[in-house]
Amino acid sequence: MKKAAIIGCGGIGGYHLEILMKFKDIELAGFCDVLIDRAKAFVKAAGKGKAYSCFHKMYDAVKPDMVFICIPPAYHGEIEFETIRRGIPFFVEKPLSLDVNMAREMVKQVQEKGLIAASGFQCRYDDLNIKAKEFIKNNKVLHISASRIGGMVETPWFRYKYISGGQLVEQTIHQMDMLRYLLEDEPDTVYSVGTSGHITQEEWPGYCIEDMSTTLITFKSGITATMVTGVYSLSVSSWDNRMTFGTRDARMDYRLATDLTIYDESGGGAGNLGGVVSGDGMQRTADGETGIKQKSTVDFGYECDRTFVEAVLTGNGSKIRSPYADAWKSVAFCLACNKSMETGLPVKVEY
């Protein structure tokens, strides 16, 4: 039986632990965290394995066949390079790094070693994507209007940009990744503007990320998109998170990990707007909006972890939907947005 280990025994590590405990064909053998008590808590929860505060010592003692790396964004690098050197297949939570050059080098070494490696873009495994990709294939998308608005994350390091990378890199990267995945297209240029001043230090001491940012994205195909993301919200009433894919005669509203609704005038399988375009160019609806809705029905986090584990067990990584080299592209995409915020200029996304 192959042995698995987890490095980083915080919130996201616990998420993966809960899933991995359901698998009966792997052994949870080691847990590592700089705070040893957190690693010990994982041992207790799993009912097996040993706790370590040094990943080198864990690797020497446990000799894991696979490892889940679940650490804050700024701390990637040493762990991955040593994991690659030892030839251990690994699953790393997004983002892979806040340093573009470091991430590029890690991708290079993974490919040279021929390692099975994946990243935690779990939303790629949602069954919503079948219908979404079908809509995009059958309709020429012109523009996407997207958003992710929420409140401040209570994880202490999140509010420090030099550790988290900010909301766009740490959280909204899921939506940015899904734009790439659903469109099967790559971003060419980004122009991002950050906004601050709404959240106070009294609310969140030490807070130093943008309250919100707005990004204009141009894809290589010519499709444009806007992404608005923020952590200022005090109520679910303040914003509705969604990605709206617009065409000349239809649209798809896609809510990450929740549902999608397709509106068109077919009157058949995809709903009927009863739409009217009047002589003055204004769009009006005759009967009110209706559309066909599909809800997410799978545990896509489970599917994501299970796919990686099976890839290691079989030695075949072809079913992994977010391999390391592709995940890197979503990271480069988001880091280009941060660079644009810093410089005030449009930035070309380069891999």
N, C-alpha and C positions, 0 to 999 in steps of 0.2 A: 504494500500500500504506500502510495506516495505521500510525502510529508509536506504540509503547508505551514507557513509562518506569516505573521502580521507585524509590520513595523509601523508604529503610530497607533496608540491605544486610546484615541480620543473619540469624538462623535462619529466621524466617518468610518473609523476603524471598527467601531461597534456595529455600524450598519452592515459592514461586510462580515463581521463575526457572526451576527445573527443568521445571515444567509449560509455561510460556510458550515455552521453547525448542523444544517439540514442534510448535508452530503455525507453519505455513509461509505464512500469509496476513497476518502482521503483522511489523513491523520493530522489534526491540529496539534502541531508539535512545539511551536515556539511563539512567544509574544514579546515584543521589544518596545520600550518607551523610555525616554530620558527620565521620566517620573516612574520609578519602579513599581510604586503602588498601583498605578494604572495597569501596568502589565500583569501584576498579580491578580487584579480584578478580572482580567480576561481569562486567566487560568481558571479562576473560580467559576466563571460563567460557563466556560467550555467543559469543565470537569476533567481537563487533561492538559498536557503541555507544560512548559517551563517558562518562567519570566526572566527577562534580561533587560539591562539598561544600556548595553552596548551591542550593536548589531553585529560587529565583528565576532564577538564571543558567541553570540547566538548562532551565526553561520558556522563557526568552527565546531560547536557542540552538536547542533541539531542536524546540520547538513540538509537543509530543506530542498525539496524538489521544485517548489514554487513559493513566491512571496508576494504579499499584498502590501504595497507601500502607501501609507495613508498619513502623510505629514503635511504641515502648512506649506504654501507655495514657495516661500523664500528659502526653504531648507532642502530643496532637491539638489542633487549633484553628487556628493560623496557616496551616498547610499547606492544610487543607481550605477555609478562607475564601478564600484566594488562588486555589485551584483552581476553586472555584465562581465567583469573580469573572471568571476567564478563560474560563469555560464549558467546562472540560475534564471529560469523563466520568471517574469514578473509582471504584475498588474499594478499600475501606478495611478493614483487619483489625479484628476486634472487640477490645475494646469501642470504640465510637466516641469516647468521652470519659469522664473521671471526673467531669466537671462537668455536672450535669443541665441547667442553664440554657444552657450552651454547646451541648450536643448538641441541645437543642430548637431553638435558633437556627439551627444548621447544617441541620437537617431543613427548617426553614421556608425557608431560602434555596435549598436544593436544589429544593424543590417550586416556588418562585416562578420559578426559572431553567428549570425543566423538564428538568433534567439526568438522564441515565442514571447512576445511582449504586447501588452494591451493597455488601454487607458479607460478611465471610468466615465465614458459618455453613454450612460445607461439608456438614455432616451432613444437611442438608435434601435433598441430592441422592442420598442412599443409597437403593438399591432396597429395603431393608428397610421403608421407610416405606409402601410400597404395602400390604403385608400388615398392618402395624401400624394404619394408618388404617382398613382393612377391619374389623379386630377391634374397634376403638373405635366404629365406626359401627354394628356389629351387636350390641354388648354395652354395657350401661349401666355405665360406669366409676364406682365410688364413691370410690376412694382410690388414690393412687400413693405407693409407698414407693421413694425414689430415693437414690442415693449416688454419690459420686466420691471415692474414697480413693486417694492415691498418696504418693510421696515428694517431698522438696523438689526443686524445679526448679533446675537449676544456673545458669540465666541470672542474672547478678548482680543486676539490678534487680528481679527477681521478689519477693525477700524483703523489699522495702521497700514498705509499703502505699501510701504517698503517690505511688509511681510505678506500681505494678501494680494497685492496688485490692484486693489480696488474692486468694486462690484462687477464691472464689466468682465474683468479677467477671472475673478474667483467664482462668480455665480452665473452671470449672463452668458458666459462662454458656452453654456448648454444650448441656449437659443442660437448663438452664432454658429455653433457646430451643426445644429439641425438645419440651418439655412444651407450650408455646404452640402449636407447629406441629402436633403430633400431635392434641392435644385440640381444636384450632381454638377455643380458649377463652382468656380473658384473666385474669390474676391480679387479685384485688381487694385483698386484704390479705396482709401477710407479718409474721411474728414470728421474728426470728433471734437466736440466742444464740451468742456466740463463746467458745471454750475455748482457753486457752494454758497453758504450763508444762511440756509434755512434751518440747518441743524446746529445746535449750540454745544459748546464745551460743557455747559451745565447738564445737558441731557446725556452726553456721551464723552466723558473726560478723555483727552488724548486723541479724539477723533480727527483723522487727517486724510480722508478720502473724499471724492466728490459726492455731493448730495445727489446729483444726477448727471448724466451725460447724454448727449444726442449725437448720433453718428450717421453720416450719409455714406452708403456703400455702393460702389459700382462693381458689378461682376463682369467677368471676361466676356460673357455673352451679350452684355449690354443691359441686362436687368439691373434696376436700381432698388435700393432698400433703405429704410430708415430704422434705426434701433434707438429707442429711448429707454434708459435704465436708471433706476434710482432707489435710494434706501430711506426716503423721507416720509413714507406713508405712515399715517397714524390710524387708518381705518381701511377695511376692504372696500369701502365705498369710494375711495379716492381714485381708483384706477382699475381697469379690467385688463389683465395681461393676456395678450394674444399675438399671433402673427397672421396678418391678413394678406393673402396672396391674391392680387387683382389681375384680371384679364379684361378684354374688351366687353365680354358679355356674361361674365360669371366671377364669383369670388369664393375663396375658401378661408374660413376662420379656423385657425389651428391653435388650440390652447395646450401648451406643453404638458404632457403626462396626464391630460384630462379628457379632452374630446376634440372633435373637429365638426364643423358644419359647412356644407357646400350649398351655395345659392346659385341657381341659374334659371333659365326660362324654359327648360325642357318640359316641365309639367309632369315628367315621368319620374325616373329614379332619383333625381337630385333636387326636387323641390321646385316651387314656382313663385317668383317674385310678383307676378302680375305687373311687370315693369312697364313704364311709359317714359319715353324720351320725347319731350315736347319740343315745339319749334324753336324755343329760345335756348335750347341746349341743356335745360335743367332736367335731371332725372327725378321721377316721382314714382311711387308705388301705388297701384290701383287697389290692391287688396291687403296690403301689409306684408311684411316679410315672413316667409316660411322657408324652411330648408331641411335637408336631411342631415341628421346628426348621428355621429358614431362616437361611442365612448371607449376609452382605454379599458381593455379587459384582461391584460396580462400583468404579471409581476415582472416588469422589465429589468429591475435590479437583479432579481433572481436569475433571469435568463442571461444577463450580461456576465455574472460571475460563473454561472454554470458553463457557459460557452468557453470561457477562458480555462476553467479546470479541465474540461473535456479535451481542449486543445493540448494541454500538457500531458494528460493521460494517454492520448493517442499519438502525440507528436505531430499533429496536423492543425495548424492555426488558420486554415482557410475560412472557417466560419466566424472568426472574430470580426465584428463589424466596425470596431474602432482600434485597428492595429496601431502600434506606437508611431510608426512613420506617418500615418494619416492623422492621428491625434495631434501630432506636432504642427500640422498645418492650421488647425483651429487655434492653437496657442499663438502661432506667428500672426494670425489674423487679429486676435485680440490685443497682442502686444503692439501691433502697428497702430491700433486705436489709441492706446496709451501714449505712444510717441507723438501722435497727432495732437492730443490734448496738451502735451508738454511744449510742442513747438508752435502750435497755432497754425499748422500747415497741413495740407493733404499729404498722405503718406502712401506710397506704393507697397503693397503686401509682397514680401519676397520670402521664398522658401530656401 
